[in-house]
Amino acid sequence: MAVVGLLLPIACTNLANMLLARGAARLHEMAVRVALGAGRFQWLNHALAKRRVVVLLARSAFCSRGRTLQRKFPRTEQELLQLR
């Protein structure tokens, strides 16, 4: 449990740094797109499209991982009997 207590702040700090770096890159990207004539709606639509792809990939990965874990570690005796 102590190891988790030590690793959790490190992981949170790394995540915060990655989000800050991504935000800075987005500001640069937005400035370039606005300079080329893109409107706010076009930039927002592009940004949301990127997020949708990431969310769909993450959902599919987590759902498949969850199903795998359910098969490996059944919760009830009835589920255990169904696997046999």
N, C-alpha and C positions, 0 to 999 in steps of 0.2 A: 504494500500500500504506500510505503514511503517513496518507492520509485515512481509511482504514478504521480504523487505529489510533487516530485521534482521535474518530471517530464511534461506535465500539463502546462505550467507557465512557459516553458520553452516552446512548446507547440503553439500556444496562443500568441506568443510574440512573433514567431515565424509567420503565422497566418496574418497577423496585423501588418507586418512588413510587406507581405505579398500583396495584400489589398491596397496598401498605400502606393506601391509601385504601379499596380494596375490602374489606379485612379490617375496617377500622374501621366501615364501613357495615354489614357483616355482623353485627358485635357489637351494633350498635344494633337491627338487624332481629331478631336472636335475642332480645334483651331484650324487645322489644315482643311477639313471638310467645309467649314464656314468660309474660309478664304477662297475655296474653289466654287462657292456658290450654293452649297447645300443648305437647305433650311433646317429649322429645328426638328420638324416632323420627320424629315428624311434621316437625320442623324439618330434620333430617338428610335426610329423603326429599325435601323441597322444595329444599334446597341441591344435592343430587345431581341432581335433575331439571334444574335450571338448567345445571349443568355438562355434562350429557349433550347438551343442545341445542347448546351452544357447541362441544363436541367434534365432534358430527356435522356441523355447518356448516363447521368448520375442515377436517375430513377431506375433505369433498366438494370444497371450494375447492382444497385442495392436490392432490388426485388429478386434478382437471380441469386444473389448471395444469401438473402433471407430464406429463400426456399431451400437452398442447399443446407443451411444450418438447421432448418426445421426437420429435414430428413435425417440428418445426423444425430440430432438431439431431440427426440420426441418428448412432449411435455406430459402427456398422460399415459396411463396404462393402455387405454383404448387405442391411442395412436401407435403405441408400441406393438400391440397385437395386430393392427392393420398392416404394419410393415413386414410381418412374418409371413 
